[in-house]
Amino acid sequence: MKKGVHPDNYRPVVFQDTNDNSTIITRSTAATDETITLDGVEYPLVKIHISSNSHPFFTGEERIVDIEGRVDKFKARQEAAKKAREARAAAKPKAKKQRTEAQKLGTNAKSERPRKAAEPKGPSEAKPAASVE
């Protein structure tokens, strides 16, 4: 095996779940300044938010674990966006398109006379008379 390939700080480390304070001892290179004493031996301590002891997939429980407040931050952003939209809508009233009198009456704007209904132009467009035999 080559020398200098593997890390020098591969050692037993305690990972502690902050939800239920369960601990797992395993080997790791994770850097940490905290230590914990278990069974008279001092180990480096790494605190984690979710482990297999508290994750809903492994426990079968449906609960929200939100240590960092991500859900609250999201809801606050959504509420602020909604208020900003309402403020913009209130500050800028909608301009209604003004219709001319000719448009209201349904007349042609160029000739100022009422529009005619389309009439059939030739015998092919005329409705055939019902024949009685």
C-alpha positions as CSV (number, residue, x, y, z in Angstrom):
1,M,0.0,0.0,0.0
2,K,1.3,3.5,-0.8
3,K,2.3,5.7,2.0
4,G,0.7,9.2,2.4
5,V,-2.5,8.3,0.5
6,H,-4.7,7.8,3.5
7,P,-5.5,10.7,6.0
8,D,-3.7,10.8,9.3
9,N,-6.6,11.9,11.4
10,Y,-8.9,8.8,10.8
11,R,-10.0,8.1,14.3
12,P,-13.0,7.1,16.4
13,V,-15.5,10.0,16.6
14,V,-18.9,10.4,18.4
15,F,-21.8,11.7,16.3
16,Q,-24.5,13.1,18.6
17,D,-28.1,13.7,17.3
18,T,-29.4,17.0,18.7
19,N,-33.0,15.9,18.5
20,D,-32.8,12.9,20.9
21,N,-29.2,13.1,22.2
22,S,-28.5,9.6,20.8
23,T,-24.8,8.9,20.1
24,I,-23.0,6.9,17.4
25,I,-19.4,6.0,17.7
26,T,-17.6,5.4,14.3
27,R,-14.4,6.2,12.6
28,S,-14.2,9.5,10.8
29,T,-11.9,12.3,9.7
30,A,-14.5,15.0,10.6
31,A,-12.8,18.1,12.1
32,T,-14.3,19.3,15.4
33,D,-13.2,21.2,18.5
34,E,-15.7,19.6,20.9
35,T,-15.1,16.5,22.9
36,I,-17.2,14.0,24.9
37,T,-16.3,11.3,27.4
38,L,-18.0,8.0,27.0
39,D,-17.1,4.9,29.1
40,G,-14.1,6.8,30.5
41,V,-12.7,7.5,27.0
42,E,-12.6,11.0,25.5
43,Y,-13.7,11.2,21.8
44,P,-14.1,14.1,19.4
45,L,-17.8,15.2,19.2
46,V,-19.7,16.1,16.0
47,K,-23.3,17.3,16.5
48,I,-25.8,16.5,13.8
49,H,-29.4,17.6,13.3
50,I,-30.9,14.4,11.9
51,S,-29.7,10.8,12.2
52,S,-31.3,7.4,11.6
53,N,-32.6,7.6,15.2
54,S,-34.7,10.7,14.5
55,H,-35.3,10.7,10.7
56,P,-39.0,10.1,9.9
57,F,-38.2,7.5,7.2
58,F,-36.5,5.3,9.8
59,T,-38.8,6.0,12.8
60,G,-42.1,5.8,10.9
61,E,-43.3,9.0,12.5
62,E,-44.5,12.0,10.6
63,R,-43.1,15.1,12.3
64,I,-41.4,18.2,11.1
65,V,-37.9,18.6,12.3
66,D,-36.8,22.1,11.6
67,I,-33.9,23.2,13.7
68,E,-32.7,26.1,11.5
69,G,-36.2,27.7,11.0
70,R,-36.3,27.1,7.2
71,V,-40.1,26.6,7.2
72,D,-40.6,29.9,9.2
73,K,-38.2,31.8,6.9
74,F,-40.0,30.5,3.8
75,K,-43.4,31.5,5.2
76,A,-42.1,34.9,6.1
77,R,-40.8,35.4,2.6
78,Q,-44.1,34.4,1.1
79,E,-46.0,36.8,3.4
80,A,-43.7,39.6,2.5
81,A,-44.1,38.9,-1.2
82,K,-47.8,38.9,-0.9
83,K,-47.8,42.3,0.9
84,A,-45.5,43.8,-1.7
85,R,-47.8,42.6,-4.5
86,E,-50.9,44.1,-2.8
87,A,-49.0,47.4,-2.2
88,R,-48.0,47.6,-5.9
89,A,-51.6,46.8,-6.9
90,A,-53.0,49.5,-4.6
91,A,-50.5,52.1,-5.8
92,K,-51.1,51.5,-9.5
93,P,-54.8,51.6,-10.3
94,K,-55.8,49.8,-13.5
95,A,-56.4,52.2,-16.4
96,K,-59.6,51.4,-18.1
97,K,-59.7,51.6,-21.9
98,Q,-62.1,54.4,-22.9
99,R,-64.6,53.3,-25.6
100,T,-65.9,55.8,-28.0
101,E,-69.6,56.4,-28.5
102,A,-69.5,54.8,-31.9
103,Q,-68.0,51.6,-30.4
104,K,-70.6,51.5,-27.7
105,L,-73.4,51.7,-30.3
106,G,-71.8,49.2,-32.5
107,T,-71.3,51.5,-35.5
108,N,-68.4,51.6,-37.9
109,A,-65.9,54.3,-36.7
110,K,-65.1,55.4,-40.3
111,S,-68.6,55.9,-41.7
112,E,-70.5,56.5,-38.4
113,R,-73.3,54.2,-39.6
114,P,-74.6,51.0,-38.0
115,R,-73.1,47.8,-39.2
116,K,-75.2,45.5,-41.4
117,A,-75.7,41.9,-40.7
118,A,-74.1,39.6,-43.3
119,E,-76.6,38.6,-46.0
120,P,-76.2,35.7,-48.4
121,K,-74.6,36.9,-51.7
122,G,-75.6,34.3,-54.1
123,P,-77.9,31.3,-54.7
124,S,-75.3,28.9,-53.3
125,E,-75.3,30.6,-49.9
126,A,-79.1,31.0,-49.7
127,K,-81.0,28.5,-47.7
128,P,-82.9,26.0,-49.8
129,A,-86.6,26.0,-49.5
130,A,-88.1,22.9,-47.9
131,S,-89.9,20.9,-50.6
132,V,-93.1,19.2,-49.8
133,E,-94.1,16.2,-51.9
